[in-house]
Structure formats: C-alpha cells, structure tokens
Amino acid sequence: PDATVADARAYVHTALSTNSLATLNHAKTHAETHAENRSANRSENPSESHTETRAETLSGNKR
C-alpha cells in the first residue's frame, strides 16, 4: 500500500473530527430549538411551571 501510518492517522483524525463537529452542530441546533420552544411556552402559559428535574423528566413523574 502507498499509505503510511501518518496518512492513516490523518485520515482517521479528519473523519472523527468531522463526525464530532456534525454531532456538536446537531446538539447545538436541538438545544437552541428546545430553548426557543420552552421560551414560547412560558410566554403563552406564564403560570405553568416548567422546572422539572432531569430525574422527573426521565421517569415521567412531574411535580
């Protein structure tokens, strides 16, 4: 093969970096959209509390 170990490392590094950046960008978009939706819900229903804990969210139990 014509590729060296350095070539392989560079290829893997680029592939993993690109995948990580894509994942981070998706997470950022999701978080921003979720924050906008929560903000809109609060302005529509200011008396409702949206402060459930992570454990409550995961278990489905709400206050």
Secondary structure, 3 states (H helix, E strand, C coil): CCCCHHHHHHHHHHHHHHHHHHHHHHHHHHHHHHHHHHHHHHHHCCCCCCCCCHHHHHHCCCC
